[in-house]
Amino acid sequence: MDQANILIIGGGVVGCAIAHAVSQRWQDVFLVEQFPKLGMATSTRNSGVNHSGIYYPKNSLKARLCVEGNRLLYEFCARHKVPYRHCGKLVVAADAHEEEQLVALKKRGEDNGVEGLFLIDAAEIRKREPHIKGHSAMVVPSTGIVSAEELVHAFGRIAMEQGANIVTHAKVTSLAPSGKTIRVDLRIGDEEDSQTESIESRCVINAAGLYSDEVAAMLGNNSWKIYPVRGEYCEVRGPRASLINNLVYPLPHADGLSLGVHFTKTLWGTFLLGPTATYVDRKDNYEKDRLPIAAFAESARHLLPEILESDLNLAYSGLRPKLVPPTGHGIADFVITRDPKVPQAIQLVGIESPGLTAAPAIAKYVAGLAAEILN
Ligand SMILES: Cc1cc2nc3c(=O)[nH]c(=O)nc-3n(C[C@H](O)[C@H](O)[C@H](O)COP(=O)(O)OP(=O)(O)OC[C@H]3O[C@@H](n4cnc5c(N)ncnc54)[C@H](O)[C@@H]3O)c2cc1C
């Protein structure tokens, strides 16, 4: 049986960022991913936005790790040639009532340490985004976009260069703590043509995204349940993509479900409209009962009156790993903790947005928890 210091379950952006961070300090690091390639789940089915940290309650992990992650992400992308654009964004208030909410959002952002926020009027909105209709807006200079796919692969590639073992097509099927280690049973390969293997690890890190509740349950911890909330996108291509210059957001949903359907100018010159937010029944339900294009056009007209149904093409969707049930309300924080009953295990649960942004800061934080276990 292979022996590991650290075994990370999940090859999304969070698992790969952790592998990158911990392989700088320890040898015998393994990352196992059930799919044939890294980053095939939530990490490449998102808006690719490097968020500023304005939305989250003060001192929450989301606020702290987003603000820190925003800076670390730009540094990492610049150093390792991951495509990105540091373009800023507008959060637009449609009327005077929404402007009050905008002022409160600005205060929250400042409390979280987000720098450079300022308000502009309708004339200034038109200078920056000539096709957007709004009463006023907040400029968020630290927001930008990154290539999520290239980011995941850069974290993974550098982790391997530092000596980490990354094994794809490797699904964790059970976890058995014994003494100071945990035995990790794996199914390697396709269901029809697979073999089983085990690795004994001194520290196991659960970064399994949508399945993190099920992985936690393998260690006997049933504290969490993940509810998948689908976010769907449409894309505007060709000359009509010039209706949007950068990133434009409405005020976030009051119920905390999402940031609201927004416009994201992509690195490839199109713009995305989305993501919507709908609780779905399964963790692999990306396509069943997709919203019609007309519904996207209608919600977009509020900020972009010129948009036509014929401008829109149905694009991909992603699933948010929510901790708040459909009947619930509010924002749940990231859970990042050593397991109270199995202290050699670190649980990461409910890593929804801003998880892409926060990934390098989450990785630093988790490396600190791993040091408590290994040193
Ligand atoms: C619609 C949408 C838009 C978003 N927009 C943004 C944004 O603009 N900016 C931002 O910062 N964040 C955004 N997010 C959030 C961000 O995408 C996630 O927080 C982040 O990708 C989570 O990464 P992860 O590595 O935890 O999860 P994942 O990418 O889901 O990775 C987990 C991995 O674990 C693997 N796995 C699971 N179980 C097992 C097992 N038993 N054995 C082996 N492997 C296993 C899975 O196959 C998967 O690859 C968005 C999310 C959604 C859904």
The ligand as an ORCA input file, in Angstrom:
! r2SCAN-3c Opt
* xyz 0 1
  C     -22.734     28.977    -12.046
  C     -21.545     29.241    -11.176
  C     -20.839     30.442    -11.300
  C     -19.748     30.707    -10.485
  N     -19.018     31.843    -10.691
  C     -17.921     32.077     -9.948
  C     -17.110     33.208    -10.205
  O     -17.325     33.942    -11.162
  N     -16.059     33.453     -9.380
  C     -15.766     32.644     -8.318
  O     -14.843     32.948     -7.564
  N     -16.490     31.511     -8.090
  C     -17.535     31.209     -8.888
  N     -18.248     30.063     -8.694
  C     -17.835     29.143     -7.644
  C     -16.641     28.286     -8.053
  O     -16.801     27.789     -9.369
  C     -16.507     27.135     -7.056
  O     -16.480     27.663     -5.748
  C     -15.227     26.339     -7.270
  O     -15.087     25.943     -8.601
  C     -15.223     25.127     -6.367
  O     -14.110     24.355     -6.681
  P     -13.911     22.932     -6.034
  O     -12.547     22.483     -6.420
  O     -14.257     23.000     -4.581
  O     -15.055     22.032     -6.671
  P     -15.126     21.192     -8.030
  O     -14.653     21.952     -9.187
  O     -16.515     20.647     -8.088
  O     -14.102     20.016     -7.784
  C     -14.363     18.934     -6.921
  C     -13.806     17.705     -7.587
  O     -13.930     16.594     -6.686
  C     -14.116     15.441     -7.473
  N     -14.667     14.372     -6.621
  C     -15.851     14.378     -5.989
  N     -16.045     13.235     -5.308
  C     -14.914     12.475     -5.523
  C     -14.508     11.171     -5.096
  N     -15.282     10.389     -4.319
  N     -13.287     10.712     -5.511
  C     -12.496     11.489     -6.315
  N     -12.843     12.715     -6.757
  C     -14.036     13.206     -6.354
  C     -15.078     15.922     -8.547
  O     -15.079     15.077     -9.672
  C     -14.563     17.313     -8.842
  O     -13.697     17.358     -9.953
  C     -19.348     29.760     -9.503
  C     -20.041     28.557     -9.391
  C     -21.122     28.286    -10.224
  C     -21.820     26.979    -10.141
*
